[in-house]
Structure formats: C-alpha cells, structure tokens
Amino acid sequence: MWRSQITKILRANKFERYLDPSVPPPLPTLTRSDGTTVPNIRYAQWTLTDQNLAAAICSTISPSILPYLINLDSTSAIWTTLELRFQSSNRSKVIQLKNDLHHITMKTSMTQYIVDIKYLVDQIASVGSVLNTEDIILYILNGLPATYQAFKTAIRMML
C-alpha cells in the first residue's frame, strides 16, 4: 500500500525517473568548446530534487527500516533497497493470504462471507499480486456449505 501511494505521488509530479537506477543524473560539469568546464545547472537541479525526494521517502519509513537506508545517496538507491528488502516478505504475505483465501468457508451470513473474501482479495492486491476473477469465483464456491450445492452447480455450468 505504501509503495502504491508513493509511486502515485511521484508519477503525478513526473518524478518516477528518480526511482529508476538505469536513468543516470546529468553530468556535474559541462565542457565548453574552448576546453574549460563549467558547473551543469541541470545537475544541480537534479541533485536538489533527488535529495528532496530521498528525504521525503525516508520521512515515511518506520525507524526500524531507516538503518538500511541511511548511507544511501540517491532516491533510486533507496527505492531499490526497499524493493529488494520487502520483496521476500511480500511473497510470504501473498502466499499466506492466498492460503487463507483457499481455506475460507462461510460461517455466518453470505454478506459477511463475501466481505471476508473481498478483504482477502484486496489485501492480496495491496501487496502487488493479482487474482483472476475465475479463481475468486472458485474460492467463493468452494467455501460454500453443502446447502448451496444446487447454486454451486448452476454457477459452474454457466458459460
């Protein structure tokens, strides 16, 4: 969820290039035709924006994560580190959520059952994974009690 919020803000302000480590900053100096070098104003502007973005991202990070970022110099380095650090925990979270969805059953009302499934599907989406609509329907049908057998059969037979 945090990733989604940050990327939306950066995309809206046309700053997503600062997240991409393959996009190099402008050169710090420019060489004139006479061989002398001068500071590159574009580099100074890029550095100012990059450091402001890095500070903004770090200000949204929990204190327990900050030690992994403190010595990184650019927004792209911070972003890459965060993605690598959380990729494995996201994978574990997706597996757990999908397992919960696979084993969900209707215990009380149909309304609560659908709300519980929607919550799990939304949580899976929030950590970067997507479920196929047909799979969601299958999970819903599989969790229904035997009293819904006729309904389950009718849904499964539909085109």
Stockholm file with secondary structure:
# STOCKHOLM 1.0

chainA/1-159         MWRSQITKILRANKFERYLDPSVPPPLPTLTRSDGTTVPNIRYAQWTLTDQNLAAAICSTISPSILPYLINLDSTSAIWTTLELRFQSSNRSKVIQLKNDLHHITMKTSMTQYIVDIKYLVDQIASVGSVLNTEDIILYILNGLPATYQAFKTAIRMML
#=GR chainA/1-159 SS CHHHHHHHHHHHTTCGGGGCTTSCCCCSEEECTTSCEEECHHHHHHHHHHHHHHHHHHHTSCTTTGGGTTTCCSHHHHHHHHHHHHHHHHHHHHHHHHHHHHTCCCCSCHHHHHHHHHHHHHHHHHTTCCCCHHHHHHHHHHTSCGGGHHHHHHHHHCC
#=GC SS_cons         CHHHHHHHHHHHTTCGGGGCTTSCCCCSEEECTTSCEEECHHHHHHHHHHHHHHHHHHHTSCTTTGGGTTTCCSHHHHHHHHHHHHHHHHHHHHHHHHHHHHTCCCCSCHHHHHHHHHHHHHHHHHTTCCCCHHHHHHHHHHTSCGGGHHHHHHHHHCC
//
